[in-house]
Each structure stands twice: as C-alpha cells, then as structure tokens.
Amino acid sequence: MMYSFIILFVALFGQGKVLAIVDNIKITDKMVSPNEPLEKVIDDVLFYKYCVENGYLDSIKEQSENYRNSMIISTSYKMFVEDKAKVTEGEILAFYRNYDKEMLISVVDCSTFKDALRALGEIRKGVPWENVVNKYSKDVSLMRRGGKFTLRWRYFPDNITSKAFRMKKGEISFPFKQGNKWYIIRLDEIREREIGTYDQEKGRIMNQIRNEKAQYYSRKHIEYIRWLLSIKFNEKNMKELLDIIPKGKVREPYIFPEEYYGKVLARTRIGNVTYKDLQEFTLLDGRPPIVNTIDDLKNYISWKMIQRMLIKEGEKYLNHKKYGVYEQILKNDISLLLSYIRKTQWDKMQISEDTLIAFYNANKDKYIEPEKRKVSIIQMKDLKELQKVRQMLKKKKFSELARKYSEHFSKDKGGDLGYILKETYVDIGRIAFGLKKGEISDEFQKFDGTWAIIKVEDIIPQTVAKFENVRYQVERDYRDVFYERLRKEIVDKMRSKTKIKIFKKEEV
C-alpha cells in the first residue's frame, strides 16, 4: 500500500515556479505545456488523486516503475556524463591545431612482447611489412589491408594515435602495449586535409569532442558500476540453464518451474540473480534476449544488474524527485491511469445504436465527405511537345492522347487518376479544383519540373457521409465526449473536497 501514496508526499527538489498546490501536490511550470491552461493540469491532478484514493495506482505499478526508472537513469546520465562532456573554447582550439592532419601508418599487432621484439627485428632487416603482419598478427581486417591504417586526431587519443602524431615520416616505433596486445607502428605519410577556417569548423569539432567525452565518461561510469557490483557467475547453473531454454530468437518470456526459482546464476554486492530474477527480467522486457552461449547469458545478466545498480544510484541522488523529473513521472502516471480506467471500465460500457445515431445527427458537420473530382492527366517533360498535344484535343479524345503521348504512370489507363481530393496531389489538385466539369486546363508545371494538362471528368460535391459508413468514427467520437463527461464528474467531486491554492504571478 505504501507505493500508492509515495508520489503524493514527494517534496520537489531544485528551483522551479510553483503555480498551484492541490492538497500536498505541487504543480510547477514544468507540468504545464505551452498554451495549456493551468486549470486543465489541476483537473489532471484531481483525477490522479481520485485514482490514488481508489487504489488504481497499483494497477499501473509495473508501467509506472519502468518509466520512473528510465527517468532516473537518464537523469544520472546527464549528471555523470552530459554535464562532464561540456566543451570549452580552449579544447576546441587545441583540437583544431591537429584537425587538418591525417596520418597514414603501418601497424603490426602481436600477442606478446617477445613476438613484438622478433617482429621489430624482422622489420629492421628489411622484411616487407605485409609479410610481418601476416606472420604475427591475428587481426584479419588488418591483414587484409597489409597493416595499413589511417588515423585522425581524437580528443581522447589511444596510444597508437598519440605516438603516430609525435613521430616523423618513416620513423618506426619500439613495441608498446595497448589493451592486451603489443604494437609496432611506422609513420608512412602525413597528409594535409582541406578544412575550413576555425569559425567554420568550430561547431563540428565541438560535437566531436562532446561525443568523445560522452562515450568516455559513460564507459568509465559503467566500469565503476561493474566494479561496485563485483559480479560472480555460477557457470555450473548457467550451463544447466542453457540446456533448458530455447536457443536463438525467442518470442515469449522465460517461464521456469518454481523448483528452479532459487537457483543462483550470479552473485553481486546488491544481491543474487536467480532463475526467478531472470524470469522477471524477460517478463519486463516482453521477450528474452538471444542467448546461445554462456557469454550471451553473462552479458544479459550483467547489463540487467548494471541497470538495477544505476537505479539505486539515481535514487540515492534523489533523481526521481528533482525539478522537471518528478513532474514528468507524475504526468506519465496520470496518462497511464486515464488509459487504464478507460480500457478496463469505460470501454466496456455498452452504447446503444439509437444513442450513436442521435449523436451523429447532432454532429453531422464532423462527418463531411469533401468534394472529389475525377481527373485525367497528360504529362510530358517538354512544354512545346505538350502544347502540340493540347492542340490535338480539338479532334481527338483526351484518353486517346494520354495513352499515346503521356509520360505519366497513368498513361495505360488513358491518364485516369480516379477521384481525388484537393490534397491528394497538391500540384494537380490546386488546378483541378479551379476547373468546371469537362474543362481542360492550360499547361502548368508540376513540382517535379514536368509539364501537364488535366481534364476534370466528373465532380462529386461535398456531402455528409452516411451513418453506416462512419459508424466506427461516430462511436469513437461519442466515447471521447462521454469519457470526458465522466472524467469531469470525477474531477468536480474531487474539487469539492480538495484544498486548491493557485498562486498569482506576483506570488510565484
């Protein structure tokens, strides 16, 4: 039951304009969209209070928590990544100094330092670089390129890039480590790229630096979360699991027998991951991941636990209560509640045919079928040729000439486009709806640059659609009006027993 009342007693953090207070729920400027009346938002909050009082919040708990958690994680991302990824003028200027350079290098990667020393010895003896790569490298893509590689400057350069930009043409490096491999590089060529002035390139450089920073800080934070979790996998139980779950792409969530629930797949500092947890993960996702190997399963469990840890971390920083975040969570809950009540209660209400017909008769202006015109077209690229064809219309039928001369896709149908609305083909419609029945237009240029003449074969005037043709729309419209009436009744009842304070502009 506590969940049902948590959000009611949330205090808003951060600075923001409080426009109104509905009992203990503050409505800030972040809850009111542009051109949206404050009264409409107050009504939404009153409806929300009604749902809470009647226990409906528990019915949307799963969807609500999913959205809340996504907001917590995205707020953490802004705090730990985006805010750190801001770019200064000095960083842009420093980056610009190397922006026009492109380094063509030759690379050999080796598994061990000893192999790297042997490779260096062979290179110094004059063995072709490609042969050395084929002998020591295990990187297939590098072997295909003969060890050749092109580098550009980066904000966070790796060891290879840093060394290459400090080397002279023809220089060969001593073996150095990057990741789990040892590398030797040779700078073959320094190319000058054509770039714009500093002011012209500033925006692109800023975006590149910001993206690199975001990737860097995001990766670092995930690594930190992994370290905090300290995940230890139970490979024995994971192998047993792989034997019972379907392989490849699976549409349905995993459902395990209850006797499997307690089996531990992994241990972390925030709790164990069991078969039951895995089942809940896939139920929330709607479908399981593609799992064929233990590594696939490890990756899935790791990411799920990282998400769980990110949520706990965000809750620690009260991300869900921050100004702008709290309001979005509340508005989402209101939307979910309205949808839930509409689906589970209001949509089940039977509406008589007589009621729908009466609504249709009272709102016929909503069901107008716009004017339609039956149009034929002759289209050609050459205006002069089209003018010649138009002269032939004095003796020959429009459809006959369309079949013979038109370059439009409708030529086989004698240029017949069928009945069109004014908006169906805008360039044709604006001409067609200015003609009388049987009238042929002058030559005009279409949006695609071709030339055309059209003939209005028939006109169906604007008319009211028959009830049976729009019955579905009538019922939908009636339900919208009816539901809004029900909602208003609820809101009016809540208003009569709720304390509402609306602040004047000078009080905000």
Secondary structure, DSSP 8 states (H G I E B T S, - for coil): -HHHHHGGG---BS---EEEEETTEEEEGGGS-TT--HHHHHHHHHHHHHHHHTTGGGGGHHHHHHHHHHHHHHHHHIIIIITTT---HHHHHHHHTTTTEEEEEEEEEESSHHHHHHHHHHHHTT--HHHHHHHH---HHHHHTTTEEEEE--SS--HHHHHHTTS-TT-B---EEETTEEEEEEEEEEEE-----HHHHHHHHHHHHHHHHHHHHHHHHHHHHHHHH--EE-HHHHHHHHHHS--S---S-----GGGTT-EEEEETTEEEEHHHHHHHHHHHSS-----SHHHHHHHHHHHHHHHHHHHHHHHTTGGGBTTHHHHHHHHHHHHHHHHHHHHTGGGS---HHHHHHHHHHTGGGGEE--EEEEEEEEES-HHHHHHHHHHTTTS-HHHHHHHH--STTGGGTTEEEEE-TTTSHHHHHHHTTS-TT-B---EE-TTS-EEEEEEEEEE--EE--GGGSHHHHHHHHHHHHHHHHHHHHHHHHHHTS-EEE--GGG-
